[in-house]
Amino acid sequence: MKALTYASYRTHRLGAVWERQRLSVPLGGNLARFEARALVLMANVEQFPTVELAFAWTRDRNAPLILGHMNFFLAFDMCFYRSELVFEISPKIA
């Protein structure tokens, strides 16, 4: 598995090859018409320990990265401070 830094999440930067990803993932909503495949990566978010994160990868270039879509919120806790327009991430304590 390839290491991922938080700042470089785009799949074209990860070295992933579409044809090598065999597991199909159904998408919903406005992305339902696009094929998607599962992509599992080892990720580093800030200074926290490396974790395995799963993504649904679609070839639609306009699809945003949605944290937590697969398992981000199982690995991390997040606090959103709307009035300050910031958020805080911390690893889940096992």
MDTraj code that builds the backbone (N, CA, C; nanometers):
import mdtraj as md
import numpy as np

residues = "MET LYS ALA LEU THR TYR ALA SER TYR ARG THR HIS ARG LEU GLY ALA VAL TRP GLU ARG GLN ARG LEU SER VAL PRO LEU GLY GLY ASN LEU ALA ARG PHE GLU ALA ARG ALA LEU VAL LEU MET ALA ASN VAL GLU GLN PHE PRO THR VAL GLU LEU ALA PHE ALA TRP THR ARG ASP ARG ASN ALA PRO LEU ILE LEU GLY HIS MET ASN PHE PHE LEU ALA PHE ASP MET CYS PHE TYR ARG SER GLU LEU VAL PHE GLU ILE SER PRO LYS ILE ALA".split()
xyz = np.array([
    [0.0830, -0.1170, 0.0000],
    [0.0000, 0.0000, 0.0000],
    [0.0879, 0.1239, 0.0000],
    [0.0409, 0.2264, -0.0641],
    [0.1168, 0.3501, -0.0781],
    [0.0828, 0.4464, 0.0349],
    [0.1833, 0.5153, 0.0883],
    [0.1603, 0.6140, 0.1936],
    [0.0953, 0.7382, 0.1347],
    [0.0092, 0.8008, 0.2106],
    [-0.0653, 0.9191, 0.1668],
    [-0.0459, 1.0296, 0.2682],
    [-0.0066, 1.1473, 0.2234],
    [-0.0034, 1.2613, 0.3139],
    [-0.1321, 1.3385, 0.2940],
    [-0.1777, 1.4048, 0.3966],
    [-0.3066, 1.4738, 0.3930],
    [-0.3149, 1.5745, 0.2799],
    [-0.2027, 1.6382, 0.2476],
    [-0.2037, 1.7427, 0.1448],
    [-0.2080, 1.6873, 0.0027],
    [-0.1776, 1.5602, -0.0162],
    [-0.1710, 1.5066, -0.1533],
    [-0.2703, 1.3932, -0.1729],
    [-0.3981, 1.4239, -0.1653],
    [-0.5001, 1.3198, -0.1692],
    [-0.5480, 1.2842, -0.3081],
    [-0.5159, 1.3630, -0.4079],
    [-0.5706, 1.3357, -0.5406],
    [-0.5104, 1.2073, -0.5981],
    [-0.5955, 1.1235, -0.6550],
    [-0.5517, 0.9911, -0.6984],
    [-0.4439, 0.9957, -0.8043],
    [-0.4429, 1.0971, -0.8907],
    [-0.3383, 1.1009, -0.9916],
    [-0.2020, 1.1252, -0.9289],
    [-0.1983, 1.1699, -0.8067],
    [-0.0719, 1.1900, -0.7356],
    [-0.0318, 1.0678, -0.6539],
    [-0.1202, 0.9733, -0.6390],
    [-0.0945, 0.8589, -0.5527],
    [-0.0277, 0.7430, -0.6235],
    [-0.0273, 0.7442, -0.7533],
    [0.0305, 0.6344, -0.8282],
    [-0.0619, 0.5148, -0.8410],
    [-0.1877, 0.5308, -0.8059],
    [-0.2833, 0.4213, -0.8180],
    [-0.3182, 0.4003, -0.9650],
    [-0.3379, 0.2745, -1.0016],
    [-0.3721, 0.2385, -1.1391],
    [-0.5158, 0.1869, -1.1398],
    [-0.6015, 0.2560, -1.2143],
    [-0.7442, 0.2226, -1.2205],
    [-0.7664, 0.0752, -1.2517],
    [-0.6978, 0.0234, -1.3511],
    [-0.7189, -0.1139, -1.3969],
    [-0.6812, -0.2175, -1.2916],
    [-0.5990, -0.1834, -1.1955],
    [-0.5579, -0.2779, -1.0912],
    [-0.6558, -0.2833, -0.9745],
    [-0.7466, -0.1898, -0.9678],
    [-0.8458, -0.1872, -0.8601],
    [-0.9652, -0.2714, -0.9053],
    [-0.9869, -0.3843, -0.8421],
    [-1.0865, -0.4815, -0.8880],
    [-1.2216, -0.4710, -0.8187],
    [-1.2266, -0.4159, -0.6988],
    [-1.3508, -0.4130, -0.6225],
    [-1.4354, -0.2931, -0.6628],
    [-1.5531, -0.3196, -0.7162],
    [-1.6454, -0.2145, -0.7583],
    [-1.7230, -0.1626, -0.6370],
    [-1.7457, -0.0315, -0.6338],
    [-1.8178, 0.0325, -0.5238],
    [-1.9351, 0.1108, -0.5825],
    [-2.0592, 0.0863, -0.5360],
    [-2.1728, 0.1644, -0.5876],
    [-2.1745, 0.3042, -0.5263],
    [-2.1977, 0.4037, -0.6088],
    [-2.2116, 0.5417, -0.5626],
    [-2.3580, 0.5812, -0.5692],
    [-2.3951, 0.6833, -0.4959],
    [-2.5327, 0.7307, -0.4971],
    [-2.5400, 0.8762, -0.5391],
    [-2.6610, 0.9277, -0.5405],
    [-2.6815, 1.0686, -0.5725],
    [-2.6366, 1.1049, -0.7120],
    [-2.5779, 1.2236, -0.7250],
    [-2.5370, 1.2704, -0.8575],
    [-2.4172, 1.1951, -0.9138],
    [-2.3536, 1.1081, -0.8361],
    [-2.2413, 1.0280, -0.8859],
    [-2.2828, 0.8850, -0.9198],
    [-2.4104, 0.8514, -0.9050],
    [-2.4572, 0.7145, -0.9262],
    [-2.4307, 0.6637, -1.0673],
    [-2.4221, 0.7519, -1.1633],
    [-2.4011, 0.7081, -1.3022],
    [-2.2545, 0.6757, -1.3335],
    [-2.1635, 0.7047, -1.2388],
    [-2.0215, 0.6807, -1.2617],
    [-1.9759, 0.5514, -1.1965],
    [-1.8889, 0.4799, -1.2646],
    [-1.8269, 0.3616, -1.2070],
    [-1.7293, 0.4057, -1.0992],
    [-1.7222, 0.3286, -0.9913],
    [-1.6272, 0.3581, -0.8842],
    [-1.5623, 0.2289, -0.8379],
    [-1.4397, 0.2410, -0.7926],
    [-1.3658, 0.1259, -0.7420],
    [-1.3072, 0.1593, -0.6054],
    [-1.2911, 0.0558, -0.5239],
    [-1.2344, 0.0744, -0.3904],
    [-1.0844, 0.0956, -0.4010],
    [-1.0349, 0.1886, -0.3219],
    [-0.8923, 0.2177, -0.3155],
    [-0.8564, 0.2278, -0.1681],
    [-0.7673, 0.1401, -0.1210],
    [-0.7252, 0.1387, 0.0188],
    [-0.5802, 0.1841, 0.0245],
    [-0.5542, 0.2833, 0.1099],
    [-0.4210, 0.3421, 0.1212],
    [-0.3803, 0.3541, 0.2663],
    [-0.2509, 0.3492, 0.2908],
    [-0.1970, 0.3842, 0.4212],
    [-0.1823, 0.5357, 0.4211],
    [-0.2380, 0.6015, 0.5224],
    [-0.2425, 0.7479, 0.5230],
    [-0.1796, 0.8069, 0.6484],
    [-0.1124, 0.9193, 0.6289],
    [-0.0612, 0.9996, 0.7396],
    [-0.1397, 1.1296, 0.7404],
    [-0.2090, 1.1554, 0.8489],
    [-0.2796, 1.2818, 0.8658],
    [-0.2062, 1.3565, 0.9768],
    [-0.1454, 1.4683, 0.9389],
    [-0.0647, 1.5482, 1.0312],
    [0.0421, 1.4602, 1.0947],
    [0.0616, 1.4731, 1.2254],
    [0.1672, 1.3998, 1.2954],
    [0.1173, 1.2679, 1.3535],
    [-0.0059, 1.2296, 1.3246],
    [-0.0657, 1.1116, 1.3849],
    [-0.0107, 0.9833, 1.3231],
    [-0.0262, 0.8710, 1.3951],
    [0.0195, 0.7429, 1.3398],
    [-0.0497, 0.7104, 1.2070],
    [0.0188, 0.6357, 1.1241],
    [-0.0333, 0.5932, 0.9945],
    [-0.1553, 0.5033, 1.0152],
    [-0.2579, 0.5246, 0.9339],
    [-0.3790, 0.4421, 0.9394],
    [-0.4175, 0.3991, 0.7981],
    [-0.4935, 0.2920, 0.7901],
    [-0.5452, 0.2448, 0.6622],
    [-0.6787, 0.3142, 0.6361],
    [-0.6887, 0.3825, 0.5213],
    [-0.8128, 0.4505, 0.4843],
    [-0.8640, 0.3958, 0.3523],
    [-0.9941, 0.3777, 0.3437],
    [-1.0578, 0.3285, 0.2216],
    [-1.1315, 0.4429, 0.1537],
    [-1.1200, 0.4489, 0.0223],
    [-1.1855, 0.5518, -0.0576],
    [-1.2641, 0.4865, -0.1701],
    [-1.3703, 0.5515, -0.2131],
    [-1.4380, 0.5139, -0.3372],
    [-1.3789, 0.6046, -0.4443],
    [-1.3143, 0.5457, -0.5428],
    [-1.2445, 0.6205, -0.6471],
    [-1.3270, 0.6157, -0.7744],
    [-1.3649, 0.7315, -0.8244],
    [-1.4377, 0.7399, -0.9501],
    [-1.3555, 0.8180, -1.0508],
    [-1.3796, 0.7954, -1.1767],
    [-1.3073, 0.8682, -1.2804],
    [-1.3666, 1.0059, -1.3074],
    [-1.4761, 1.0383, -1.2428],
    [-1.5340, 1.1714, -1.2595],
    [-1.4409, 1.2743, -1.1959],
    [-1.3844, 1.3617, -1.2766],
    [-1.2879, 1.4602, -1.2270],
    [-1.3512, 1.5654, -1.1366],
    [-1.4816, 1.5771, -1.1375],
    [-1.5487, 1.6768, -1.0546],
    [-1.5937, 1.6230, -0.9191],
    [-1.5672, 1.4960, -0.8933],
    [-1.6098, 1.4366, -0.7667],
    [-1.5185, 1.4849, -0.6542],
    [-1.5765, 1.5379, -0.5470],
    [-1.4945, 1.5847, -0.4357],
    [-1.4484, 1.4688, -0.3480],
    [-1.3443, 1.4929, -0.2718],
    [-1.3016, 1.3981, -0.1699],
    [-1.3888, 1.4224, -0.0479],
    [-1.4568, 1.3188, -0.0016],
    [-1.5444, 1.3333, 0.1137],
    [-1.4846, 1.2535, 0.2283],
    [-1.4287, 1.3244, 0.3260],
    [-1.3700, 1.2564, 0.4405],
    [-1.4792, 1.1838, 0.5165],
    [-1.4491, 1.0613, 0.5558],
    [-1.5457, 0.9839, 0.6312],
    [-1.6363, 0.8997, 0.5450],
    [-1.6314, 0.9191, 0.4148],
    [-1.7214, 0.8457, 0.3266],
    [-1.7077, 0.6955, 0.3485],
    [-1.5873, 0.6479, 0.3645],
    [-1.5693, 0.5050, 0.3886],
    [-1.5361, 0.4790, 0.5359],
    [-1.4186, 0.5205, 0.5815],
    [-1.3824, 0.4893, 0.7201],
    [-1.3010, 0.5972, 0.7910],
    [-1.2943, 0.7166, 0.7389],
    [-1.2159, 0.8227, 0.8026],
    [-1.2622, 0.8480, 0.9461],
    [-1.3938, 0.8561, 0.9668],
    [-1.4449, 0.8861, 1.1002],
    [-1.4396, 0.7658, 1.1945],
    [-1.4013, 0.6494, 1.1447],
    [-1.3735, 0.5361, 1.2330],
    [-1.2319, 0.5449, 1.2879],
    [-1.1439, 0.6152, 1.2172],
    [-1.0038, 0.6286, 1.2581],
    [-0.9754, 0.7590, 1.3318],
    [-1.0566, 0.8628, 1.3066],
    [-1.0308, 0.9947, 1.3641],
    [-1.1573, 1.0552, 1.4238],
    [-1.1371, 1.1372, 1.5268],
    [-1.2430, 1.2222, 1.5806],
    [-1.2225, 1.3614, 1.5226],
    [-1.3318, 1.4302, 1.4928],
    [-1.3226, 1.5670, 1.4413],
    [-1.4165, 1.6574, 1.5193],
    [-1.3687, 1.7780, 1.5440],
    [-1.4510, 1.8833, 1.6035],
    [-1.4555, 1.9987, 1.5051],
    [-1.5748, 2.0448, 1.4752],
    [-1.5929, 2.1572, 1.3837],
    [-1.6307, 2.2807, 1.4647],
    [-1.5569, 2.3884, 1.4434],
    [-1.5833, 2.5158, 1.5100],
    [-1.6310, 2.6134, 1.4036],
    [-1.7601, 2.6111, 1.3797],
    [-1.8160, 2.6886, 1.2687],
    [-1.7901, 2.8384, 1.2813],
    [-1.8060, 2.8938, 1.3991],
    [-1.7881, 3.0382, 1.4158],
    [-1.6450, 3.0830, 1.3881],
    [-1.5501, 2.9900, 1.4020],
    [-1.4097, 3.0218, 1.3759],
    [-1.3641, 2.9729, 1.2384],
    [-1.4518, 2.8994, 1.1695],
    [-1.4211, 2.8427, 1.0377],
    [-1.2986, 2.7520, 1.0408],
    [-1.2874, 2.6707, 1.1450],
    [-1.1771, 2.5759, 1.1582],
    [-1.2317, 2.4409, 1.2046],
    [-1.1487, 2.3388, 1.1905],
    [-1.1814, 2.2082, 1.2448],
    [-1.0561, 2.1496, 1.3075],
    [-1.0781, 2.0514, 1.3950],
    [-0.9679, 1.9883, 1.4667],
    [-0.9790, 1.8374, 1.4481],
    [-0.8681, 1.7734, 1.4192],
    [-0.8646, 1.6282, 1.3990],
    [-0.7783, 1.5666, 1.5077],
    [-0.8259, 1.4555, 1.5650],
    [-0.7445, 1.3791, 1.6598],
    [-0.7692, 1.2309, 1.6345],
    [-0.6660, 1.1482, 1.6564],
    [-0.6850, 1.0045, 1.6326],
    [-0.7764, 0.9442, 1.7381],
    [-0.8522, 0.8417, 1.6989],
    [-0.9363, 0.7697, 1.7949],
    [-0.8448, 0.7004, 1.8946],
    [-0.8850, 0.7009, 2.0178],
    [-0.8083, 0.6321, 2.1211],
    [-0.8623, 0.4905, 2.1317],
    [-0.7740, 0.3933, 2.1110],
    [-0.8171, 0.2528, 2.1110],
    [-0.8311, 0.1979, 2.2503],
])
top = md.Topology()
chain = top.add_chain()
for i, resn in enumerate(residues, 1):
    res = top.add_residue(resn, chain, resSeq=i)
    for name in ("N", "CA", "C"):
        top.add_atom(name, md.element.get_by_symbol(name[0]), res)
traj = md.Trajectory(xyz[None], top)
